[in-house]
Amino acid sequence: MTFTLAAKDKETQARAGTMQLAHGVVETPIFMPVGTVGTVKGVHQSELKEQIKPDIILGNTYHLYLRPGIDILEKAGGLHKFMNWDGNILTDSGGYQVYSLSANRKIKEEGVKFKSHIDGSMHFFTPERVMEIQRSIGADIIMAFDECTPYPCDYHYAKRSMHMTHRWLDRCMNHLETLPYQYGFEQVFFPIVQGSTYKDLRKQSAEYIASVGAQGNAIGGLSVGEPAEEMYAMTEVVTAILPEDKPRYLMGVGTPINLLENIALGIDMFDCVMPTRNARNGMLFTAHGTINIKNKKWADDFSVIDTDAITWVDTAYSKAYLRHLFTVNEMLGKQIATIHNLGFYLWLVREARKHILAGDFASWKKTMVVQMDKRL
């Protein structure tokens, strides 16, 4: 992997960069659509390629391990071939699922024992096993196995968990050295900063993660219920420490405003289920605020969803038509809404990049945050 910074904003920490991965170039800042089980919900791969055009998407180790299973993925030749996607893929290691399955898992130094949410079967993830699984899945970027702490979180628990995450990181890296690539291309490894919402722990963790010299670095354990101000404060602490010449990935974030505020703090990569999940519930993101397309006010509004930003959905689709599709519970409504929201997120980060390169990111961001912080 190579990562090159093309520009830095003069008033903020925002950066525009370029990553070269095995399956193509990624221009940062970037938003990565979430394809948890080998599909971005409600979107055909051809629609991703031809309309939304993300440089990279996500898969999830926990879910792909359970279904379709590692044997199937290996027989298929890896996740790229299995899902017919020739672009870049990042896999989350399952640390967040460990967090979210709190009633069905037990964490200890060796690893995590958990009960499948599908059939109740028992499984055991160690850092070593998670590296083996991610080799078999074959993503371009793979993540360290970590524990994502909840919010709020007791300081002493957060500290113990952080140190365990660091020990797991050492085990991940040691084991990766013994595992050859399975599909003929390099997999890039990102460790993850933890430490909850405690600045001293975040500082310690960022220093440790920076010291291992990985090709990129991630920040985990945020966007789990804490106020946005705390998220930004922790991000600022961490980005001040993580090396400037490596990409920085803020995991699981967030709203369009969250993206812009964290870009301003020096973040390069994002992912979140919000654009797809909210779309299926009728919430659309636009450059001028959010729309609940189910509201009656849109019943006879024949304008397109977002006249400023829309380039990825056929403009023949009006708000009135989309509301009708939701009213009659037609599957197409959710598909159009999903494509719109993902397209908007990609438009937003690409516009941010343009303004970083142009040198006016700070003023543009200020205007956009005010515009988007409205319900239409």
C-alpha atoms as one frame of an Amber mdcrd trajectory, in Angstrom:
protein
   0.000   0.000   0.000   1.063   3.563  -0.634  -0.506   6.662   0.902   0.257
  10.127  -0.432  -1.022  13.424   0.942  -2.054  15.784  -1.856  -3.085  18.765
   0.289  -3.727  19.977   3.829  -6.217  22.642   4.805  -4.664  25.811   6.244
  -7.298  26.457   8.921  -8.096  22.901  10.050  -6.405  19.500  10.137  -8.308
  18.294   7.058  -6.274  16.359   4.495  -6.767  15.103   0.954  -4.814  11.968
   0.130  -4.527   8.960  -2.142  -4.210   5.319  -1.118  -3.112   2.668  -3.602
  -4.508  -0.719  -2.594  -4.533  -4.065  -4.367  -7.874  -3.409  -6.076  -7.434
   0.229  -7.015  -6.931   3.785  -5.830  -8.817   5.251  -2.862  -9.085   9.030
  -2.763  -9.470  10.416   0.759 -11.417  11.554   2.632 -13.620   8.574   1.840
 -16.853   7.064   3.109 -17.065   3.268   2.867 -20.542   1.740   2.364 -21.170
  -1.118   4.782 -21.605  -4.518   3.158 -21.722  -6.608   6.325 -22.553 -10.030
   4.852 -21.182  -9.577   1.342 -23.836  -7.113   0.161 -24.603  -3.449   0.651
 -28.254  -3.787   1.648 -30.700  -2.962  -1.121 -28.045  -2.087  -3.702 -26.961
  -4.222  -6.638 -23.199  -4.374  -7.261 -23.747  -2.787 -10.692 -25.478   0.174
  -8.995 -22.531   0.553  -6.647 -20.091   0.537  -9.555 -22.028   2.717 -11.973
 -23.867   5.211  -9.738 -22.401   5.439  -6.240 -18.832   4.503  -7.258 -17.220
   3.952  -3.841 -13.473   3.344  -3.897 -13.850   0.800  -1.086 -16.632  -1.019
   0.786 -16.819  -3.039   4.029 -17.409  -6.640   4.992 -17.616  -8.058   8.504
 -15.506 -10.909   9.846 -18.005 -12.089  12.475 -20.961 -12.268  10.092 -19.062
 -13.753   7.144 -17.491 -16.353   9.435 -20.966 -17.498  10.496 -22.522 -17.232
   7.042 -21.614 -18.306   4.382 -18.628 -19.634   6.321 -14.912 -19.647   5.641
 -14.933 -22.892   3.629 -17.375 -21.437   1.113 -15.404 -18.194   0.801 -12.155
 -20.066   0.229 -13.749 -22.278  -2.418 -15.079 -19.161  -4.137 -11.599 -17.629
  -4.195 -12.262 -15.004  -1.530 -14.925 -12.400  -0.907 -14.178 -10.342  -4.033
 -14.998 -13.238  -6.340 -17.829 -14.527  -4.163 -19.745 -11.240  -4.375 -18.502
 -10.212  -7.838 -16.866  -7.017  -6.615 -13.551  -5.996  -8.168 -13.059  -2.915
  -5.994 -11.377  -2.619  -2.618 -12.810  -4.204   0.540 -12.074  -3.633   4.235
 -13.113  -6.165   6.873 -13.869  -5.225  10.464 -12.431  -7.872  12.779 -15.554
  -8.461  14.883 -14.586  -6.334  17.884 -17.749  -4.280  17.571 -19.878  -7.443
  17.455 -18.174  -8.570  20.655 -19.366  -5.282  22.166 -22.906  -5.561  20.794
 -23.350  -9.209  21.869 -22.774  -8.387  25.541 -25.450 -10.826  26.720 -24.032
 -13.697  24.665 -20.276 -13.523  25.074 -17.492 -13.905  27.617 -14.224 -12.005
  27.254 -10.968 -13.262  28.700  -7.291 -12.808  27.942  -7.146 -15.677  25.481
 -10.062 -14.396  23.402 -13.837 -14.167  23.261 -16.308 -17.005  23.599 -19.641
 -16.098  22.062 -22.993 -17.543  21.136 -24.127 -17.193  17.527 -27.073 -14.844
  17.159 -28.337 -17.183  14.405 -28.554 -20.629  15.985 -27.078 -20.327  19.477
 -23.957 -22.352  18.618 -20.811 -21.531  20.575 -17.660 -20.111  18.985 -14.297
 -18.821  20.168 -12.401 -15.925  18.591  -8.757 -15.385  19.462  -6.618 -12.680
  17.868  -4.828 -15.415  15.945  -8.029 -17.014  14.680  -9.437 -13.670  13.580
  -6.294 -13.034  11.505  -6.687 -16.455   9.883 -10.342 -15.737   9.080  -9.489
 -12.381   7.522  -6.779 -14.001   5.410  -9.439 -16.434   4.148 -11.964 -13.666
   3.446  -9.297 -11.830   1.482 -10.090  -8.151   2.082  -7.624  -5.475   0.991
  -7.544  -3.924   4.487  -7.914  -6.079   7.587  -8.360  -4.934  11.166  -6.809
  -5.951  14.477  -9.001  -7.821  16.950  -9.977  -5.445  19.761 -12.567  -4.918
  22.443 -14.959  -2.035  21.813 -15.942  -0.729  25.251 -19.476   0.576  25.899
 -20.476   4.109  26.829 -20.498   5.074  29.594 -17.554   2.975  30.724 -15.814
   2.804  34.094 -12.278   4.195  33.906 -10.617   1.099  35.344 -12.523  -1.196
  32.975 -11.591   1.022  30.024  -7.923   0.935  31.079  -7.846  -2.871  31.469
  -9.636  -3.299  28.164  -7.245  -0.935  26.369  -4.181  -2.808  27.579  -5.746
  -6.123  26.584  -6.469  -4.688  23.131  -2.780  -3.760  22.883  -1.725  -7.286
  23.877  -4.168  -8.704  21.334  -2.618  -6.391  18.741   0.823  -7.859  19.408
  -0.608 -11.338  18.965  -2.354 -10.325  15.737   0.846  -8.941  14.258   2.993
 -11.874  15.334   0.562 -14.359  13.846   0.170 -12.442  10.589   3.877 -12.873
   9.983   3.308 -16.631   9.775   0.290 -16.432   7.433   0.855 -16.105   3.679
  -1.557 -14.130   1.516  -4.134 -16.515   0.064  -5.209 -14.810  -3.154  -2.063
 -13.332  -4.624  -2.352  -9.752  -3.358  -1.237  -7.816  -0.288  -3.557  -7.291
   2.665  -2.952  -4.088   4.621  -3.279  -4.278   8.416  -4.723  -1.521  10.638
  -4.488  -1.561  14.460  -7.190   0.188  16.498  -6.929   2.914  19.158  -9.192
   2.399  22.177  -9.568   4.114  25.576 -13.230   5.078  25.790 -13.779   8.808
  26.449 -10.752   9.257  28.715  -8.129  11.567  27.225  -5.203  10.036  29.081
  -6.160   6.538  27.908  -6.718   7.696  24.344  -3.303   9.342  24.411  -1.649
   6.172  25.739  -3.392   4.016  23.193  -2.609   6.315  20.267   1.056   6.356
  21.261   1.134   2.560  21.446  -0.658   2.113  18.119   1.629   4.655  16.440
   4.682   2.818  17.788   3.919  -0.449  15.983   4.430   1.178  12.580   1.413
  -0.254  10.760   0.519   1.001   7.272  -2.644   2.674   8.531  -4.391   3.263
  11.849  -7.960   3.190  13.118  -9.867   4.755  16.001 -12.500   2.532  17.605
 -14.856   2.747  20.546 -16.541   5.990  19.480 -20.039   6.614  18.117 -21.340
   4.164  20.733 -23.656   6.603  22.503 -21.368   9.368  23.691 -22.195  13.021
  22.897 -20.729  14.272  19.626 -18.558  16.752  21.529 -16.834  13.885  23.344
 -16.300  12.043  20.077 -14.632  15.100  18.581 -12.513  15.659  21.692 -11.209
  12.078  21.619 -10.573  12.240  17.883  -8.579  15.440  18.313  -6.403  13.856
  21.001  -5.696  10.819  18.835  -5.065  12.519  15.489  -2.498  14.764  17.147
  -0.470  11.618  17.891  -1.075   9.239  14.970   1.490   9.703  12.189   0.558
  12.195   9.489   1.860  10.004   6.674  -0.554   7.121   7.417  -4.317   6.996
   6.710  -6.605   7.430   9.745  -9.887   5.541   9.917 -12.642   6.529  12.389
 -14.798   3.434  12.748 -18.594   3.492  12.738 -19.077   7.240  12.156 -21.556
   8.754  11.479 -23.985  11.537  10.461 -23.065  13.856   7.575 -22.154  16.549
  10.100 -20.008  14.046  12.044 -18.107  13.311   8.848 -17.293  16.948   8.148
 -16.318  17.746  11.738 -13.999  14.733  11.908 -12.497  15.443   8.492 -11.599
  18.834   9.959  -9.810  16.972  12.774  -7.662  14.946  10.378  -9.693  11.780
   9.708  -9.419  10.177   6.258 -11.782   7.175   6.313 -15.302   6.513   7.627
 -17.976   3.831   7.613 -21.477   3.698   9.061 -24.772   1.860   8.545 -26.684
   5.124   8.987 -27.203   6.014   5.306 -28.553   2.556   4.424 -30.481   1.881
   7.649 -32.101   5.318   7.714 -32.971   5.041   4.027 -34.958   1.879   4.654
 -36.940   3.824   7.255 -37.631   6.723   4.893 -35.047   9.236   6.139 -33.092
  10.933   3.364 -29.978  13.064   3.762 -29.566  16.118   1.553 -27.305  19.136
   1.292 -30.044  21.230   2.950 -31.141  18.896   5.738 -32.933  15.605   6.354
 -36.229  14.544   4.817 -38.742  12.089   6.271 -40.165  11.005   2.939 -43.147
   9.355   4.658 -44.555  12.748   5.693 -47.727  13.848   3.909 -46.135  17.168
   2.936 -44.258  15.363   0.134 -47.381  13.748  -1.368 -47.664  16.284  -4.207
 -44.050  17.530  -4.320 -42.786  16.576  -7.770 -39.291  18.019  -7.350 -36.267
  15.719  -7.137 -34.873  14.747  -3.763 -31.802  17.002  -3.714 -31.393  19.533
  -6.509 -27.907  20.614  -5.385 -26.148  17.290  -4.981 -28.095  14.672  -6.886
 -26.215  13.056  -9.745 -26.510   9.377  -8.859 -30.269   8.671  -8.973 -32.493
   9.144 -12.032 -33.934  12.628 -11.593 -37.297  11.330 -12.836 -37.832  10.078
  -9.261 -39.690  12.824  -7.423 -40.353  13.159  -3.705 -44.029  12.442  -4.404
 -43.225   9.201  -6.224 -40.784   8.060  -3.551 -43.328   8.809  -0.800 -45.897
   6.784  -2.742 -43.519   3.803  -2.882 -43.052   3.934   0.898 -46.808   4.341
   1.446 -47.576   1.169  -0.510 -44.560  -0.615   1.011 -42.955  -1.159  -2.366
 -39.409  -2.525  -2.223 -38.233  -0.084  -4.890 -38.765   2.838  -2.496 -36.164
   1.496  -0.073 -33.773   0.813  -2.925 -34.043   4.339  -4.341 -33.679   5.853
  -0.868 -30.606   3.705  -0.157 -28.909   4.656  -3.405 -29.703   8.301  -2.719
 -28.260   8.293   0.805 -25.100   6.412  -0.154 -24.675   8.678  -3.144 -25.078
  11.715  -0.932 -22.461  10.497   1.556 -19.985   9.863  -1.268 -20.822  13.231
  -2.805 -20.215  14.920   0.549 -16.734  13.478   1.159 -15.766  14.122  -2.453
 -16.906  17.728  -2.160 -14.869  17.976   1.043 -11.845  16.726  -0.880 -12.411
  19.307  -3.631 -12.542  22.115  -1.094  -9.435  20.875   0.737  -7.589  20.904
  -2.590  -9.025  24.328  -3.414  -8.012  25.762  -0.018 -11.459  26.829   1.194
 -12.558  23.777   3.168 -13.116  25.583   6.494 -15.603  28.124   5.142 -17.387
  25.517   3.011 -17.689  23.159   6.002 -19.163  25.912   8.169 -21.854  26.592
   5.580 -22.631  22.906   5.040 -22.969  22.121   8.756 -25.575  24.868   9.154
 -27.443  23.735   6.036 -27.511  20.050   6.921 -28.557  20.573  10.531 -32.226
  20.988   9.576 -35.318  18.839   9.206 -37.097  19.675   5.985
